[in-house]
């Protein structure tokens, strides 16, 4: 005779009676009565009922199962070769931009802070607001297999370094304006530059308070994350546009048209545009979004 109650199956017979508790991970058999003859161990598999506590405790939720399955399928099915090719091209173009603007400053007198401090302005702005900023934004996708806590710290450090470069670049141009008795922030380039740096500093501070302070509520982080992502891309594009305006403004007054220097300026402008386009593509492509690594998935399932 078989008596089924919840997830317990009672099997009785002349050999004895066995109680078996079923579950996903296996079953346990207990001898309740001594056998009248030599026992024959027989275990009939019976899945637990959906109403039983064992079912709800041992079996993960359907939502978490689907999420982990989708995540593992996405990680295994995505071809990251195009991402790596575009990433390498982006790094090469960014390095060429930094080298080109550095060569331009060296061509105009070098990098003596006392006599040619202006040359630090375009160099540090492109290093900070363009190259380092872009790599900070791509960090989560470049090192997608690293722990998120480590990536958060690296993200904050890279962007802080970018902000330091930008501040030093601003100090350089303000000193030049002061020494030459020129008006400060008189052009569109100056207005956009100040606005971009202020937004960047505010973005970094809000990100630090939201994502690096453990006491910040999860609701606040969830609310601010989309804003942080959108404004991050907007600030980067504003920085590239400001650099293009600055290059154009300086070229109109200090570069002779048709010369090798003028062609270098034009190439720098084109490379900055291509660099910005590739960075935005890598950041906006949802297929290359970082997925939680296996160590982080139990935390998601329990939350």
C-alpha positions, 0 to 999 in steps of 0.5 A, a space after each residue: 500500500 502506498 500512502 502519499 501525504 505532501 512529500 512523504 511516501 509510506 511504503 508498507 509490506 510484509 518486509 517492513 515499513 519504510 518512510 521516504 522523504 522525497 526531494 530534488 537532491 535525493 531521498 532518505 529511507 528510515 526503518 520504522 518497524 522490524 521486518 518479519 522476514 529479510 527486508 528488501 529495500 525498495 525506494 520509489 521516487 516521488 517528487 515533492 509537492 509544490 505546497 511542501 516547505 521542502 519544495 520551496 526551500 530546496 527548489 530555486 524560484 522559476 524567476 531566478 532559474 530563468 535569469 541564471 539560464 538566460 545569463 549563462 546562455 548569453 555569456 556562452 553565445 555572445 561572440 566578443 571578437 567584434 568587441 575586442 577588435 573595436 576596443 583595440 581600434 579605439 585604444 589605438 585611435 585614442 593613443 594617436 590623439 594623445 600623441 598628436 596633441 602632445 606633438 603639437 604642443 612640443 612643436 609650439 615650444 615644449 612643456 615648460 610651465 613658466 614659458 609655455 604653460 598653455 601647451 598643458 591645457 589641450 594635452 591634459 584636457 584630451 588625456 583626462 576628459 577624453 582618453 581616461 574618461 572613455 576608458 573609465 566608461 568602458 571598464 565594466 565591459 573591458 574587464 567583464 569577468 572581474 568582480 564588480 567591487 573591484 571594477 567600481 574602485 577602478 572606475 572611480 579611480 580612473 575618473 578621479 585621475 581624469 578629473 585631476 588632469 582636467 583641473 590642472 588643464 584649467 589651471 594652466 589656461 587660467 594662468 595664461 589668461 591672467 598673465 596676458 590680461 585676456 578675459 576669462 571664459 569669453 568664447 563658446 569653447 570656454 563656456 562649454 569647458 567650464 560646464 563640462 568640468 562642473 558636470 563631471 565633478 558633480 557626476 563623480 561625487 554623486 556616483 561616489 555617494 551612491 555606489 561606494 558608500 555602503 549605507 546608501 539605500 538600494 532604492 537610491 542606487 537603482 534610481 540614480 543608476 540610469 541617470 548616471 549612465 546617461 549623463 556619463 555619455 553626455 559628459 563625454 560627448 560634451 568633452 569631445 565637442 569642447 576639444 574640437 571647438 578649442 582646436 578650431 579656435 586655436 588653429 584659426 589664430 595660430 595655424 597657417 592654412 595649407 601647412 603640415 600643421 594645419 593638416 595635423 589639426 584636421 587629422 586630430 579633429 577627425 580622429 577625435 570624432 571617430 574615437 567618440 563614435 567607437 566609444 559610444 558604440 561600445 558603451 551603448 551596445 546592450 549585447 556587450 553589457 557585463 553580466 554577473 559572474 557566478 560568484 555574484 549570482 547567489 546574491 542576486 537570487 537571494 535579494 
